[in-house]
Amino acid sequence: MKLGIAGLLLVTLCGCATVRTVTDESRAVDDLAKWETNCHSIPRAYSGVAYQFCNLNGPARSTAHWAPAPILLDMAASGIADTVMLPYTGYRQFKHGNTPVRRLEY
């Protein structure tokens, strides 16, 4: 039982984008706006996968968080973590809808 809980916790924490979008939603969408992605909103259900897709769906950047291989790896881990979090994020999606990406002035 303890091993199962530890495994579940490990899978949940592996999806970095899922952790980012579930714990600090406003900062996640602000990052997407700063990166000038083509996404105007991200769903709360499977938000980690959507966040990483939007991360790739924009102009190329020279930062460490833009290399396609790590993004795709995190997208796969986020898919698992998003599935685990689906009861919570699905409820939030039903109640609040998508999270808009606010275009910020810099």
C-alpha positions as CSV (number, residue, x, y, z in Angstrom):
1,M,0.0,0.0,0.0
2,K,2.8,2.4,0.9
3,L,4.6,1.6,-2.3
4,G,1.5,2.3,-4.3
5,I,1.0,5.7,-2.6
6,A,4.7,6.6,-3.2
7,G,4.4,5.6,-6.8
8,L,1.2,7.7,-7.3
9,L,2.9,10.7,-5.6
10,L,6.0,10.2,-7.9
11,V,3.9,10.1,-11.0
12,T,2.0,13.2,-9.9
13,L,5.2,15.2,-9.3
14,C,6.8,14.1,-12.5
15,G,4.5,16.2,-14.7
16,C,6.1,19.5,-14.0
17,A,3.6,21.4,-16.2
18,T,0.7,19.8,-14.4
19,V,2.1,20.9,-11.0
20,R,2.7,24.4,-12.4
21,T,-0.9,24.8,-13.8
22,V,-2.7,23.2,-10.9
23,T,-0.8,25.0,-8.1
24,D,-0.1,28.4,-9.7
25,E,-2.5,28.8,-12.6
26,S,-2.1,32.6,-13.0
27,R,1.7,32.3,-13.3
28,A,1.4,29.5,-15.8
29,V,-0.8,31.6,-18.1
30,D,1.3,34.6,-17.6
31,D,4.3,32.6,-18.8
32,L,2.4,31.6,-21.9
33,A,1.6,35.2,-22.6
34,K,5.2,36.3,-22.0
35,W,6.4,33.6,-24.4
36,E,3.9,34.9,-27.0
37,T,2.3,31.6,-27.7
38,N,-0.6,31.2,-30.1
39,C,-2.9,29.9,-27.4
40,H,-5.6,32.1,-26.1
41,S,-6.7,29.8,-23.3
42,I,-5.9,26.4,-21.8
43,P,-8.3,23.9,-20.4
44,R,-8.1,23.1,-16.7
45,A,-8.6,19.4,-17.4
46,Y,-5.3,18.1,-18.9
47,S,-3.8,21.5,-18.3
48,G,-0.2,20.2,-18.1
49,V,-0.4,18.7,-21.6
50,A,-2.1,21.8,-22.9
51,Y,0.5,24.1,-21.2
52,Q,3.4,22.2,-22.9
53,F,1.6,22.2,-26.2
54,C,1.2,25.9,-26.0
55,N,4.9,26.1,-25.0
56,L,5.8,24.5,-28.3
57,N,3.2,26.5,-30.2
58,G,4.9,29.8,-30.4
59,P,8.1,31.5,-31.6
60,A,11.4,29.8,-30.8
61,R,13.2,31.0,-27.7
62,S,16.7,30.6,-26.6
63,T,15.9,29.6,-23.0
64,A,16.3,26.3,-21.3
65,H,12.6,25.7,-21.1
66,W,12.1,25.6,-24.9
67,A,14.1,22.6,-26.1
68,P,11.5,20.3,-27.8
69,A,12.8,17.0,-26.3
70,P,12.4,17.9,-22.6
71,I,9.0,19.5,-23.4
72,L,7.8,16.3,-25.1
73,L,9.1,14.2,-22.2
74,D,7.3,16.5,-19.7
75,M,4.2,16.4,-21.9
76,A,4.1,12.6,-21.6
77,A,4.7,12.7,-17.8
78,S,2.1,15.5,-17.5
79,G,-0.4,13.3,-19.4
80,I,-0.1,10.7,-16.6
81,A,-0.2,13.3,-13.9
82,D,-3.2,15.0,-15.5
83,T,-5.0,11.6,-15.6
84,V,-4.4,11.2,-11.9
85,M,-5.6,14.7,-11.2
86,L,-8.7,14.4,-13.5
87,P,-11.4,14.3,-10.8
88,Y,-10.1,17.6,-9.4
89,T,-9.3,19.3,-12.7
90,G,-12.5,18.0,-14.4
91,Y,-14.6,19.5,-11.6
92,R,-12.8,22.8,-11.9
93,Q,-13.2,22.7,-15.7
94,F,-16.9,22.1,-15.3
95,K,-17.3,25.0,-12.8
96,H,-14.9,27.6,-14.3
97,G,-14.2,26.6,-17.9
98,N,-10.9,27.3,-19.6
99,T,-8.2,29.5,-18.2
100,P,-7.6,32.6,-20.4
101,V,-4.1,33.5,-21.4
102,R,-3.8,37.2,-20.5
103,R,-1.8,39.3,-22.9
104,L,0.5,41.4,-20.8
105,E,2.1,44.7,-21.6
106,Y,5.9,44.7,-21.2
